[in-house]
Amino acid sequence: MTMHCVSFQRCVAVVTVVMATLVVVVSLGSAGGADDVASAAARERPSAEIVLLFTSDTGGALSGCGCAGGPAGGLTRLSAAVAAWRRGGRPSVLVHAGNLLARQNENDGSTDRDVLRAVRLFGFDAVNLGPYELRRPASRVAAWNSAGDLPAASADVRPARTGGTGSADEAALFWPAVVTVQRGGVRVAIVGLSGGRPPDGGGYTIGNMAEAARAAVARVRESAHLVVVLYGSDWHQASELAANVPGLDVIVCGGSGKLLLEPKRVERTLIVQAGPNGDRLGVLILRRADDGSLWAAEQRLLTLTDRVPDDPRITEIVFEREGASGSEGQMRGRQGKREGEHRTDSLLRASSSQCGACHEGQFKNWSESPHGRSLESLAALEPANREPCYFCHAADPADRLKGLIGELQPPQPTPVGCQDCHAVDISHGQRRKKPPAARPTKEVCLSCHTYVDSPGFDFAAYRRRIAHPSAMPAGTKGEATPPVTVPVGPGTRPSR
């Protein structure tokens, strides 16, 4: 585990990196002046804690991007990550800062329908209208909103209807400026702002963002415990908005492809951004002081690598779409992957103790290594905080998914084991022959040790920390694993 300390204005943030999750703790400071505190006290007492789950720029991607640095993102994995956080039972709100839909607007709208089918399975509370959404006709966006398929929120984007006034009242016929949700007694007002860029497709006008934000906040500040803005630009512009519009608690940025490893603080407002391509799920765990006068925030960033399993319900949508439009070869490859992912019989998996029956020396070294003790670093966490960490801190995350999206109880977690690094199944022991893909690669490690979560990751150095004896068991064929001789520089990042 790597510890970092980062100073914030009027507060200190402690950053803890534990394999797959970047954690930042920061105080938001006072929720306002004496009048705000008094009005908050007059309202019903909210829950002491709420979780804000946020992302942006998923761009219509149902599955991971398949980039050179390792596939990341995709609604298939986002669904599993959201389910893991919701499993803890704490009240939560899920928001998208814009560009949920694909960049290209297809005339038949089939891609949009597939994306919205997937989104319905796990549900956003509010989605900002980004440039990609505004490439669709306003009537289509309005229909999605009315049907509950796209819970749009936008205070500054208005439909430019022929003969219409373009007024806020007219815009309200299409989508609300503010979406208000209540979780655990906490009323959260979510305001959408475009970021000021005119839409490409026409049919919309964009008003003054600061004025729209002030008007929205004025309507909800007295009744809401928390005001969140979804903002379609980066934190530089968001900082100006926070300085000019009082009463904002959190601004979630998107649309610029930038990532904030640490929240930015402007006056009372906390600014966050989960990065490009929907590669990460951002998490703010917001805790209220006993007197109700301030929020303390703990930020986490969960990178959606292949350690986060695909939600099979959304994967089915991918297969259906590729069956309709993909090549036969693509379908065969996808079908093979699906069958492998959906098989749950014990022949595919072996426990580390089963491997240790033959590989005694390796098993002993593994049990004393950081991988063999991977659950110990989670002991200090509250049980409700542990489930998302199991994607990298426990073996076989795909097996846990069955309990996250269904009624089954997830199995008890076991430490990172042999098959999490070595691409072999239980039949390897029966054949007693070294399989061709037994040696773990750097790409395998990067599925947990991403540049966000392990900024000092060095493949050679880290491999030495979990090294096993290189001698093969007696009576097997194959060669001893050679030592690693080509180091990977500290901080090396996978290309995105």
C-alpha positions in Angstrom: 0.0 0.0 0.0 1.3 3.5 -0.9 0.5 6.5 1.2 0.5 10.1 -0.1 -0.4 13.3 1.6 -1.7 16.2 -0.4 -2.5 19.6 1.0 -5.8 21.3 0.1 -6.9 24.8 0.9 -8.0 24.8 4.5 -7.8 21.0 4.8 -5.4 18.1 4.4 -6.2 15.1 2.1 -4.8 11.7 2.7 -4.5 9.6 -0.4 -4.4 5.8 0.0 -3.7 3.6 -3.0 -4.8 0.0 -2.6 -4.4 -1.8 -5.9 -7.6 -1.1 -7.8 -9.0 1.9 -5.9 -7.6 5.4 -5.4 -8.9 6.9 -2.2 -8.9 10.6 -1.3 -10.2 12.1 1.9 -11.1 15.8 2.0 -13.3 18.1 4.0 -15.8 20.1 2.1 -15.9 22.7 4.9 -18.9 24.6 6.1 -22.2 24.0 4.2 -22.9 27.7 4.4 -23.3 30.6 6.8 -25.4 30.7 10.0 -28.6 31.0 8.1 -27.8 27.9 6.1 -27.1 26.0 9.2 -30.3 27.1 10.9 -32.4 26.2 7.9 -30.7 22.8 7.7 -31.4 22.2 11.3 -35.1 23.1 10.8 -35.4 20.4 8.1 -35.8 16.8 8.9 -32.5 15.2 10.0 -30.9 13.4 7.0 -28.8 10.2 7.0 -25.3 10.8 8.2 -23.9 9.4 4.9 -24.6 9.3 1.2 -22.6 7.9 -1.7 -22.3 9.9 -5.0 -21.4 7.6 -7.9 -20.3 9.5 -11.0 -18.9 9.0 -14.5 -18.9 10.7 -17.9 -18.1 10.3 -21.6 -19.1 6.7 -21.9 -19.8 7.5 -25.6 -22.3 4.7 -26.2 -19.7 2.0 -25.4 -21.5 -1.1 -24.1 -18.2 -3.0 -23.7 -14.6 -2.1 -22.9 -12.6 -0.1 -25.5 -10.0 -2.7 -26.2 -7.2 -0.2 -26.2 -3.5 -1.1 -26.4 -3.1 -0.5 -22.7 -5.8 -3.0 -21.8 -9.6 -2.7 -22.3 -11.3 -0.4 -19.9 -14.7 1.1 -19.5 -18.0 0.1 -21.0 -21.5 -0.1 -19.5 -21.0 -3.9 -19.0 -18.4 -3.2 -16.3 -19.9 0.0 -15.1 -23.0 -1.9 -14.1 -21.0 -4.4 -12.1 -19.1 -1.6 -10.3 -22.3 0.2 -9.5 -23.8 -3.0 -8.1 -20.7 -3.5 -5.9 -21.2 -0.1 -4.3 -24.9 -0.5 -3.9 -24.3 -3.9 -2.3 -23.1 -2.1 0.8 -26.6 -0.9 1.5 -25.7 2.8 1.9 -27.9 5.4 0.2 -26.4 6.3 -3.1 -27.0 8.5 -6.2 -25.7 7.7 -9.7 -25.1 10.5 -12.1 -23.5 11.0 -15.6 -21.9 14.3 -16.5 -22.7 14.0 -20.2 -21.9 12.2 -23.5 -23.7 9.0 -22.4 -24.7 8.3 -26.0 -22.5 7.6 -29.0 -20.8 10.4 -30.9 -22.5 9.5 -34.1 -26.2 9.9 -34.4 -27.5 7.0 -36.5 -30.7 7.7 -38.4 -32.5 4.6 -37.2 -31.5 5.3 -33.6 -30.6 1.6 -33.0 -27.4 2.2 -31.1 -29.2 4.7 -28.9 -31.9 2.1 -28.1 -29.3 -0.4 -27.2 -27.5 2.0 -24.8 -30.8 3.0 -23.2 -31.8 -0.7 -22.8 -28.5 -1.2 -20.9 -28.9 1.9 -18.8 -32.3 0.8 -17.6 -30.8 -2.3 -16.1 -28.9 -0.3 -13.4 -30.3 3.2 -13.7 -28.9 6.7 -13.6 -30.6 9.2 -11.3 -29.7 12.1 -13.6 -27.8 12.5 -16.9 -26.5 15.8 -18.1 -27.1 16.7 -21.8 -23.7 16.7 -23.4 -22.6 17.5 -27.0 -23.4 13.9 -28.0 -26.9 14.0 -26.7 -27.5 17.3 -28.4 -26.8 15.7 -31.8 -30.2 14.1 -31.4 -33.4 15.9 -32.1 -34.9 17.6 -29.1 -38.1 15.7 -29.6 -36.3 12.4 -29.4 -34.5 13.4 -26.2 -37.8 14.7 -24.7 -39.5 11.3 -25.6 -36.7 9.4 -23.8 -37.0 11.7 -20.8 -40.8 11.2 -20.6 -40.5 7.5 -20.9 -38.0 7.4 -18.1 -35.3 6.0 -20.4 -33.0 9.1 -20.1 -33.4 11.1 -16.8 -32.1 14.3 -18.5 -31.3 17.4 -16.5 -30.2 20.7 -18.1 -30.7 24.2 -16.9 -29.1 26.1 -19.8 -30.0 24.0 -22.9 -33.3 24.8 -24.5 -35.1 23.5 -27.6 -35.1 26.0 -30.4 -38.6 25.3 -31.6 -40.1 27.1 -34.6 -42.3 29.8 -33.3 -41.3 29.0 -29.8 -39.8 31.5 -27.3 -36.9 29.3 -26.2 -37.9 30.2 -22.6 -37.2 28.2 -19.5 -40.9 27.4 -19.3 -40.8 25.9 -22.8 -37.6 23.9 -21.9 -39.4 22.5 -18.9 -41.8 20.8 -21.3 -38.9 18.8 -22.6 -36.7 18.1 -19.6 -36.2 19.6 -16.1 -33.4 22.0 -15.1 -33.1 20.1 -11.8 -33.7 16.5 -10.9 -34.3 16.0 -7.1 -33.9 12.6 -5.5 -34.1 11.4 -1.9 -31.9 8.7 -0.5 -31.9 7.8 3.2 -33.6 11.1 4.0 -31.0 13.1 2.1 -32.5 15.3 -0.6 -30.1 15.8 -3.4 -30.8 18.4 -6.1 -28.9 17.7 -9.4 -28.5 20.5 -11.9 -27.4 20.0 -15.4 -25.2 22.5 -17.3 -23.8 22.1 -20.8 -20.4 23.7 -20.4 -21.3 26.4 -22.9 -20.4 24.7 -26.2 -23.1 25.2 -28.9 -24.5 21.8 -30.1 -23.4 20.5 -33.5 -26.8 19.4 -34.8 -28.8 22.5 -34.2 -32.3 22.6 -32.7 -31.1 23.9 -29.4 -30.0 27.2 -27.8 -27.7 27.6 -24.8 -28.4 30.2 -22.3 -26.1 31.9 -19.8 -24.8 29.1 -17.5 -24.1 31.2 -14.4 -27.6 32.8 -14.6 -29.2 29.4 -15.1 -27.2 27.9 -12.2 -28.2 30.8 -9.9 -31.9 30.4 -10.8 -31.8 26.6 -10.2 -29.9 26.9 -6.9 -32.3 29.6 -5.7 -35.2 27.2 -6.2 -33.7 24.2 -4.4 -31.1 25.5 -1.9 -33.6 25.7 1.0 -35.1 22.3 0.5 -32.1 20.3 -0.6 -29.4 19.0 1.8 -26.9 18.6 -1.1 -26.7 20.5 -4.5 -24.8 18.7 -7.2 -24.0 20.2 -10.6 -23.3 18.0 -13.7 -21.0 20.2 -15.8 -20.0 19.5 -19.5 -16.5 20.9 -19.3 -13.4 20.6 -17.2 -12.5 21.8 -13.8 -10.9 25.1 -14.9 -14.2 26.4 -16.1 -16.0 24.7 -13.2 -13.8 26.7 -10.8 -15.1 29.9 -12.3 -18.6 28.7 -11.9 -18.1 27.7 -8.3 -16.6 31.1 -7.5 -19.5 33.0 -9.1 -22.5 30.9 -8.0 -22.8 30.4 -4.3 -24.6 27.4 -2.8 -23.0 24.6 -4.9 -21.7 21.6 -2.9 -20.3 19.4 -5.7 -19.5 19.9 -9.4 -19.1 16.7 -11.4 -17.2 17.5 -14.7 -17.1 15.7 -18.0 -16.7 16.2 -21.7 -13.0 17.3 -21.7 -11.3 14.0 -21.3 -9.5 15.1 -18.2 -9.0 13.2 -14.9 -8.8 14.6 -11.4 -6.9 12.3 -9.2 -7.8 14.6 -6.3 -10.8 16.8 -5.8 -10.4 20.5 -6.4 -11.7 22.8 -3.8 -13.1 26.3 -4.6 -14.6 28.1 -1.6 -17.2 25.6 -0.3 -17.5 23.6 -3.6 -15.8 20.3 -4.4 -15.0 19.6 -8.1 -14.4 16.1 -9.3 -13.9 14.5 -12.7 -13.6 10.7 -13.4 -11.6 11.0 -16.7 -12.2 10.1 -20.3 -14.1 7.3 -22.1 -16.1 6.2 -19.1 -13.0 4.3 -18.0 -13.6 4.9 -14.3 -16.4 5.0 -11.8 -15.9 7.9 -9.4 -17.2 7.7 -5.8 -17.7 10.4 -3.2 -18.6 9.1 0.2 -20.2 12.1 1.8 -20.5 12.2 5.6 -22.4 14.9 7.6 -21.2 16.3 10.9 -23.3 15.8 14.0 -24.6 19.4 13.9 -25.4 19.1 10.2 -23.2 22.0 9.3 -20.6 20.3 7.0 -19.9 17.5 4.7 -16.7 15.4 4.8 -15.9 13.7 1.5 -13.8 10.6 0.8 -13.1 10.1 -2.9 -12.4 6.8 -4.7 -11.7 6.1 -8.3 -12.4 2.5 -9.6 -10.8 1.8 -12.9 -13.0 -0.5 -15.0 -10.4 -2.9 -16.3 -11.1 -6.6 -17.0 -10.9 -7.4 -13.3 -14.3 -5.8 -13.2 -16.5 -8.5 -14.7 -19.0 -7.8 -17.5 -22.7 -7.8 -16.5 -24.1 -10.7 -18.6 -27.4 -8.9 -19.1 -25.7 -6.1 -21.0 -23.3 -8.5 -22.7 -26.4 -10.1 -24.2 -27.3 -6.8 -25.8 -23.8 -6.7 -27.3 -24.2 -10.2 -28.8 -27.6 -9.3 -30.2 -26.3 -6.2 -31.8 -23.2 -8.0 -33.3 -25.5 -10.8 -34.5 -27.4 -8.2 -36.5 -24.6 -6.1 -37.8 -21.2 -7.8 -37.0 -19.2 -10.2 -39.1 -19.4 -13.9 -38.7 -15.9 -14.0 -37.4 -16.6 -11.3 -34.8 -19.6 -13.3 -33.6 -17.6 -16.5 -33.3 -15.0 -14.7 -31.2 -17.7 -13.0 -29.0 -19.6 -16.3 -28.7 -16.5 -18.1 -27.5 -15.9 -15.4 -24.9 -19.5 -15.5 -23.7 -19.4 -19.3 -23.3 -16.2 -19.0 -21.2 -17.6 -16.3 -19.1 -20.9 -18.0 -18.4 -19.5 -21.4 -17.5 -19.4 -21.8 -13.7 -18.6 -25.5 -13.3 -15.7 -26.3 -11.0 -13.5 -27.7 -13.8 -12.6 -24.2 -14.9 -11.4 -23.0 -11.5 -9.0 -24.4 -8.9 -8.3 -23.0 -5.5 -4.7 -22.0 -4.6 -4.6 -24.9 -2.1 -5.4 -27.3 -5.0 -2.5 -25.9 -7.0 -0.3 -26.3 -3.9 -0.8 -30.0 -3.8 1.8 -30.2 -6.6 3.4 -26.8 -6.4 4.3 -26.8 -2.7 7.1 -24.3 -2.8 5.1 -21.9 -4.9 2.1 -22.2 -2.6 4.2 -21.4 0.5 5.7 -18.3 -1.1 2.3 -17.2 -2.4 0.7 -17.6 1.0 3.3 -15.2 2.5 3.2 -12.7 -0.5 1.2 -9.5 -0.9 -1.2 -11.5 -3.1 -1.7 -14.2 -0.6 -2.4 -11.5 2.1 -4.5 -9.3 -0.2 -7.5 -9.3 2.0 -5.6 -8.2 5.1 -5.3 -4.6 3.8 -9.1 -4.4 3.7 -9.5 -5.3 7.4 -9.6 -1.7 8.5 -12.4 -0.8 6.1 -16.0 -0.8 7.0 -17.7 -3.9 5.6 -19.9 -1.7 3.3 -16.7 -0.3 1.7 -15.1 -3.6 0.9 -17.1 -5.1 -2.0 -15.7 -2.9 -4.8 -12.2 -3.6 -3.5 -12.7 -7.3 -4.0 -12.4 -6.9 -7.8 -8.7 -6.7 -7.3 -8.2 -7.8 -3.7 -10.0 -11.2 -4.1 -9.9 -14.1 -6.4 -12.3 -14.7 -9.3 -14.4 -11.5 -9.4 -16.7 -13.0 -12.1 -18.0 -15.4 -9.5 -18.9 -12.6 -7.1 -20.9 -10.9 -9.9 -23.6 -13.5 -9.6 -24.4 -12.2 -6.1 -24.1 -8.5 -7.0 -26.7 -8.4 -9.8 -29.0 -11.2 -8.6 -30.5 -12.5 -5.4 -27.6 -14.8 -4.5 -25.2 -14.0 -1.7 -21.7 -13.5 -3.1 -19.3 -16.2 -2.0 -16.8 -15.5 0.8 -13.8 -13.7 -0.7 -10.5 -15.5 -1.0 -7.1 -13.9 -1.6 -5.7 -13.2 -5.0 -4.8 -16.6 -6.2 -2.9 -18.6 -8.8 -5.5 -18.3 -11.6 -5.8 -14.6 -11.2 -2.3 -14.3 -12.7 -1.7 -17.6 -14.5 -4.0 -18.4 -17.5 -4.5 -22.1 -16.6 -7.5 -24.1 -15.5 -7.9 -27.1 -13.3 -7.2 -29.6 -16.1 -3.6 -28.4 -16.1 -3.0 -30.5 -13.0 -4.4 -33.6 -14.8 -2.2 -33.2 -17.8 0.9 -32.5 -15.7 2.4 -30.4 -18.5 3.2 -26.7 -18.4 0.6 -24.8 -20.4 1.8 -22.3 -23.0 0.2 -19.2 -21.3 1.3 -19.9 -17.7 3.7 -17.0 -17.4 1.9 -13.7 -16.3 2.5 -10.7 -18.5 2.7 -7.0 -17.6 -0.8 -6.6 -19.1 -2.2 -9.0 -16.5 -0.7 -6.9 -13.7 -2.0 -3.6 -15.3 -5.6 -4.9 -14.9 -5.2 -4.0 -11.2 -2.0 -1.9 -11.0 -3.2 0.9 -13.3 -1.3 4.2 -13.5 -4.1 5.8 -11.5 -4.2 3.2 -8.7 -0.4 2.2 -8.6 1.4 5.3 -9.9 4.8 3.8 -9.0 4.2 0.4 -10.5 7.3 -1.3 -11.9 6.7 -4.7 -13.4 10.1 -6.2 -12.5 10.1 -4.8 -9.0 6.6 -5.9 -8.2 7.1 -9.3 -9.7 10.1 -9.9 -7.3 7.8 -9.1 -4.4 5.5 -12.0 -5.3 8.2 -14.3 -6.9 7.7 -18.1 -6.6 10.4 -20.8 -6.7 11.2 -21.5 -10.4 11.7 -25.3 -10.2 9.0 -27.3 -11.7 7.5 -30.2 -9.7 9.1 -33.6 -10.3 7.8 -35.6 -13.3 6.4 -32.6 -15.2 7.6 -31.3 -18.6 8.6 -27.8 -19.4 11.3 -25.3 -18.4 11.8 -23.2 -15.3 10.5 -19.7 -15.6 13.5 -17.4 -16.4 14.0 -14.3 -14.3 12.7 -11.0 -15.6 15.5 -9.0 -17.1 13.7 -6.0 -18.8 12.5 -3.6 -16.2 9.5 -1.3 -16.7 10.2 2.2 -15.5 8.5 3.6 -12.4 5.2 5.3 -13.2 4.9 3.6 -16.6 1.4 4.1 -17.9 -0.6 2.0 -20.3 -1.5 3.9 -23.4 -5.1 4.9 -23.6 
